[in-house]
């Protein structure tokens, strides 16, 4: 700001002084011309061309005497742009400035800083002499006129660059001095997390805010260390008291096992719902798995890699956090447990660790509401100018092994078994059929009559040897979609009965009612192939998917 003000002040000052000087020269020249004209008129010679030329020559000589530098130029032009007089006699011969044609300036003269002559920028004071019809220009080259200002600007730039360099050096040094104790605290925190040693202390390097922060951190770890000791002592006393009570009931061995199992359990991080359930259990039951029938929901974001390539890291993290927040809220609302995040995918369980009578139905409701929540999320994305997400959801019901699975250092409550893989396969099929939510036959049987289900296909997924019907679902079937589902179902019946001409007709009717129906288009393509090459006698109508 100071440099800008200095530059503008210098320029304005120089402009004011120099323009007054040019104006003085112009007025001096006008006064001289008035004198020459008066001599002509007083002696009745103003019509004699010889005397007029002599007067003009005197004016030309006088103008040349006013010039004080090689870059200064004084000249006059008539209304056609012809040079009638110039202080530079050599350049004045046969000169013509078409850009200077026009009426003489009004109000006795004017100043300009943008006069262009022969591609050279000049500053000028312009005035006129009416008796001869001349317009006078007292000019100076723009660079010469403002050369002091240019030197000031260069000096200011050099000083500014030096000042900025010194400021950056000071900034880096100061930042390093400030960051050094903070780095020490970060390393101390990381060491505590890795070793769980609360006796670690941070060195106090300065007697300032960072020093007070390090001192406060040391006080905090000291208090936590004391609290940790108190907790251990309390736990020890509780174990001793519990052991005594069990000894009184002649259950010494069971008490030792319970103490060890509880100690192992609470050293692991598990979901709250799992803790609430296992805290009621005792003995070896905590460490062993159990067979359960659960509904497994798998959800994945479509084309996530291409999405990440077009988003800034912070923008991507914020979007994922909002997306996961909305999806998990829906899962929790319907009594499900978010088992894990697999990159951008979500695996949720309904029926483990706690089983309810309507777990399967609640998992389907959760999947449908996740699609509704996704629509709301994408409206937010559009408002923020961010690319929307598309997801696929697969839901399967089956028997799994549930329990605390992992190693001695890290353990998670989860489920394992073929139904988990099947739910993942169903989620992958949503891309092929263009349907965002697909359920298995085992799920459909348990929700029959409670939601509307549409048979999509009979498939053999990778790793499976038995055909399995798959379905799309909706809470309520709109009247326009009812026609589509009915004609599609009629086409499937003809298709599985090997009546491929009849199937073709029904699938075409389906696409006529709803051209974007991806399943109908898939079956129509298969039907056309079978019309050309009929299937073998052992064909059962199923379609094999060899990719995951």
N, C-alpha and C positions, 0 to 999 in steps of 0.2 A: 504494500500500500504506500509506504514512504517513497519507494523508488518510483512508483507510478505518479504520485503527486509531484515529486521533484522533476520528473521528465516533462509532465504536462505544464508545470509552472515555467520551466526553462523555455519550452517551446512557445508558450503564450507570450513570455517576456520578449523573446527574440523576435517573434512575429510582430508584436506591437511596435518595437523600436525600429525594426527594419522596414516595416510597412510605412511608418511615418517618414522615414528617410526617403523611400521611393516616392511617396506622395509629395514631399518637399521638392524633389527633383522635377516631378511632373508639373507642379505649380510654378516653379521657376521657369520651366520651358514655356508654359502657357503665357506667363507674363512677358517673356521675351518675344513670343509670337504676336501678342497683342501690340507690343511696341512697333514691331516691323509692319504690322497691318495699319497701324495708325499713321506711320510715315507715308504709306502708299495712299491712304484715303485723304490725308491732309494735303497732299500734293497732287491729288486727282490722278494718281497713277495706278489705281486699283484695277483698271481695265487694260493696262499695258502689260502684255505677257512677258516682255523682257525684264521689266522691273519686278514683276511677281516672281519670276524664276530666280532673280538675284536675291530677293527676300527669302525665298525658300532655301537657297544655298546657304545664306547666313544662318538660318535656323538649323540646318543640318550640321554646320560647323559648330554652332553653340551646343547642340545635343551631344556631339562627339566630345566636347570639352567637359561635359558633366559625367562621363563614364570614368569610373575609378578602378575597374578590374577587367580582366580579359573575358570573363564570363558574363559581364553585364551587357545588355543590349537595349538601345532605345530606338524605336522605329515608329513610323506612322503609315497607315493604310487608308485607302479610300473605301467607299461602300462596296466596291467590287473585289476587295481583297488584294489590290495591287499595292506594293510597297512604294510609298511616295517619298520617304525619307528614312535613313537609317544611320546609326552611329558607326556601323561597320560598312564602310563604303564598298569594299570588295564584294561582300555577300549581298549587298543591296541591289546590285544590277540585275534587272529583269526578274525580280523576286515577285512571287505571287502566293498569297495565303488564302485559299478559298475558305478555310475554316474560320477566317476572321471577317467574312463579309457580313453586312447587316447594318442596322442603325447604330449610331454612336451611343455610348452609355448615358443614362439619365442622371439627374441630381448632381451633376458636377463631377462625377468620377466614381470608380468602384475598384475594390481589391479582389484579386483571385489568386488561388494557390494551385490551380489545376490547368494552366495554359500549356497546350501541347504544340510545339513547333518542331517540325522535322524529327518527330519521334523523341523529342527531348522535353521533359517536364520543366516548366518554369513558374515562378511566382511573378506577379505583375500588378502594377497600378495603372488603370486604364482611364483615359479622359479623352475629350474631343475638342476640336477647334472648328466651330461652325463656319466661319468665312470661307475656309478652303474645303470643308467637308471631310476633314481628316479625323481619324481616331488614333490617339497616341498610346503607346505601350512602353512603360519604363519597367524593364524586366531583369530578372536575375535567375540563374540556373538553380533549380530546387535543391540539389545536393549541396551547392555552395552556400545557399541561403540558410539551410538548416544544419550545416556541418557542425556548429558547436553543440546543437541538440543531439546529433548523432554520436558525437564523442561522449557526451554525458550518458546517453543510453548504453554505450559499450562499457563505460566505466561502471555504471550501475549493474549491468549484467555480470561483469567480472566479480564485483564485490558480492553480488547475490550468490553466484556460484560458489565462491570461497566460503561464504557464510553458511550456505546449505551443506557443503561438504563437511565443514567443522561441526555443524549441528548433528549431521548423521553419525559422524565418528563419536561424538559425545553420547548420542542416543544409544549406539551399539554398546559402548563401554558401560553406560549406566544400566542398560537393560541386562547386560551380562552380570553386573554386580548384584542387581536385584534378583535375577533368576537363579543365581548360584545357591543361595540358601533354600529357595523353593525346590530346586532339583534335589537337594539333600533331604527335604521332607518327603518328596515323592519316592525316593529310593528307600527311605525308612518305612513308609507305608507299604511299599511293595514287599520289603523284607518281612514285615509283620504278617502280611497276607500269606506269604510262602511258608514261613516258619512257625507262625502263630506264637512268636516270642514277643510278649508285650513289654519286655524289659528293654527293648530297643529304644534309644534316645537320639534326638536330632541335635547336632552341634549348633550352638548359638554363635553366629559369626559377627553380627552387628548389634549395636544397641539402638535399634530403631524399631519400626513396625514389624519388619521381618524377624527381628530378634524376639520381640514380644510374641509373635505368632509361633515361633519355634518353642519358646518357653511354655506357651499355652498347650501346644501339642504334647510336649513332654509331660506336663501336668495331667493331660487327658489320658495318655497311655499309662501313667502311674496309677491313676484312679481305676482305669479298666483292669490293670494287673491286680490291684487289690480286690476289685469286684470279682475277678475271675477266681482268685484264691478263695474268697468267701463262698462263691457258688460251688466250687469243688468241695470245700469243707461241709457245706450244707448237704450236697449230694452224698458225701461220705456218711454223714450222720444219718441221713434218710435211709441209705442202704443198710447201715448197721442196725437201725431200729427195725427195718423191715425184716432183716435176717433174723433178728431175735424173735420177732413175732412168728416167723415161719418155723424157727427151731422149736418154739413152744407148741406148734401144731405138727411137729415131726415131719416138716417138709424142707429140710435143709438143702437137699440136692436141687429141688425145684426152684428154691429161692436164688441159689447161685446162678442157675441157668437164666432165670428171669432178669436178674441184675445184669448179666453179661449181654443178653439180647437187647435190653432197653438201652444199654450204653452204646452198643453198635448202631442201633436204629437212630438215636438222636445225634450221632456224629455225621449222619448223612443228610443231605438236603433233599427233601421230598415235598410234593404238593401238599397243601393244607388238608385237602379232603382225604388224602392217604394217611396223613398223621392222625386226623380225627378218627379214622377207622381203626388203624393199627394200635392206637393208644389203648383201645379196649381189649386188644388181644394179648396173649402172654405166651411165653415159651417159644418153641421152635417154629410155631405157626407164622411168626413174623418174617422168618428168613426163607421160607419155602414158598413155591408158587402153588397156585390152585387153578383148576380148570373151570372156566366160566364161559357162558354164552353172552356175547356183547355185540352191540351195533357199532361199527367202526366207520367214521366219516373222514374221508381224505379230500383236502381242497388244495388247489394249486393255481398260481397266477399264470395265464397264458403269455407266451413270448416274453418272459421276464428278462431274458438276456438282452433282447433288442430294446426293451424299455430302459434298462440301466444305462445303455450306451448313449441315450439322448437326455439323461438327467444328471444334474450336478449331484455329488455325493450327499451333501446336506439335504438337498431337495428329495433325494431318493429315500434317505433315512426317515425324514419327516413323513413322507407318504406311506412308507411301510408301517411306521408306528401307528399312524391313524387307521390304516387298513386293518392291522392285527387287532387294534383296540376294538373296532366295531365288530369284527368277526368273533372275537373271544366273548364279548358281551352277549352276543346271540347264543353262543354255545352254553355259557353259564346260565342264561335265562331258562334254557330248556333242560337243565340238570346234567349237562355233559361235562366232561373233564378234558381240558386241552392237554393232551399227553405230551406233545413235543412240536417244535418248529423244525422243519427240514428245509433249510434255505428259505424260500418263499412259500413253502407248503405248510399246511396245518394238518395234524392228526389228532382227532378228538374221539373219546370213548363215551359210550352211553351204556351203563350197566356195570361199570367197574370204576372204582372199587365197590361202590354201593349199587345194588340192583333194585330196579323198580319194575312194576308190571308193564308200564307203557314206554320202556326205554327205546324200542324200535320206532314207535310213532313219534316220540319226541326228537329223535335224531333226524327224521324226515322233515318235521316242522322246522328244526334248526337249519337244515340245508336250504329250505325254501326262504326262510327269513334272512339267511346270509345273502341270498341273491337280491332281496329287497334292500338290505343294508349296503350292498355293493352299489346299487343304483344311487343311493343317497351319497355314498362316498365319491362316486364319479361326478356327481353334480358339484361337489366341493372341488374336485380336481379341475373341472372345466372352469369354475370361477377363478381358480388360481392360475389358469393357463397351463395346466399340466396334463400330460397324456393320461386317459382313463385306463383302468385295469379291466381285464376280462379273466374270469376264473372258471374252472371246472370242478365239480363235486361228485365223488363216488361214495355210495353208502352200501355196506354189506353186513350181514348178520351171520355169526357162526361161533363155533367153540374155539377158545384160545387159552393159552396159559398166561395167567396174570400174576405179577409179583414184583418184588424188589430185585432188579437185575443189574449187574455191573461188576465192579471189582471192589476190593477192600478199601480203595481210596475214593472211589466215586460210584454211587449207586443211584438208580432211578427206578421209580415204579412205572411199569409199562406192560404191554401185552405182546406176545409173539405167537405166530401160527399162520397157516395158509390164509385165513380170512383177512389178515392185514394185507397180504399181497393182492388178494382179490379186490379189496377196496381200492387199492392203488391202480389196478388194471381198469376198474370201472371209471375212475377219474380220468385215466388216459383216453378212454373211449369217447369222452365228451367232445374231444376235438374232431374225431372222425364223423360222429353223427350230428355235430352242430347243436347239441343239446347241453345246457349248462349243468344239469343235475341228472344222474343216472343211478338207479337202484337195482339190486339183484332180486332174483325170484324169492329167496328166503326172506327178504325184507317185505316184498309185496304181499306175501301170504299173511304176514302179521299185521298189516295195515289195511287189508282189504275191506272196502266199504267205508273207510274213514277219510280217504283222499282219492282223487281220480288218478288212475294209472293207465298208461298206454304202452303196450308191447312194442318195443323198438326192433328187437332182433333176437335170434337165438345164436349165441356166439360160443366159440371155442377160443378162450384167451390163452396167451402164451403160458405154458406150464400146466395146462389143464387138458384132461382127456375126455371130459363130459360136457356136452352142450349145456349152456345155461341161458334161459330167457333173461333179458334186461329190459327195464322200463324207464320211462320218464313220468313225472308226477306233477300234479298241480292241486291246490286246495279246492278250487272251483273251476269247472269247465265252462268257458264262455260259449254262447250259442254259435258264433262263427267258427270256433275251433271244434265244436261238437261234430259238425259236418266233415271236417278234415279228418278227425279221428275215426269216424264211422267208415268213410270210404277207404281210408288206409287199412283199417282192420279187415274190411271186406277184401281188399286186394291181397293182404297177407294170407287170408284163408285160401284164396284161389292159388296163390303162389305155393303154399305148402302142399296143396292138393295136386300140384303139377299142371294146373290149368293156366298156363302162362298167357294165352290171349286174354282170358278174363281178368287175370291179374294186371296186365298192361292197361286195360280199360279203366280199372278202378284207380290205379296209381296216377293215370293221366287226369282223372276226375279230381283226385286229391290235389295235384299240382295246379289244376285250373282254379280251384277254390283258394289255394294258398301256394303261390309259386315258390316261396322261399322255404318250403318244407324239405329239409335236407334228408330225413329218412325216406320219404316218398321218392325222392330223386335217386337215392342209392338203390332202392328196391326196383325202380324202373330200369336202371342200368343193368342190374343183375338179370331181370326178366328178359330184356332184349338179348342178352348174351345167351340165355337158355333157349330162346326162340331160334337162335342160330345153331347152338350146340346143346341139346338137351342133357341134363345131368345123368349120372350113372344110376343104376337100379337101387344101389344102397344109399343114395342121397337122402339125408334126414332133414334138410332145410337149414342146417346150421352154417355159420360163416366163420372161418378161422382167421384170427388176428395174430400175426406172427411177431408184431412189435409190442413193446410195453406201452 
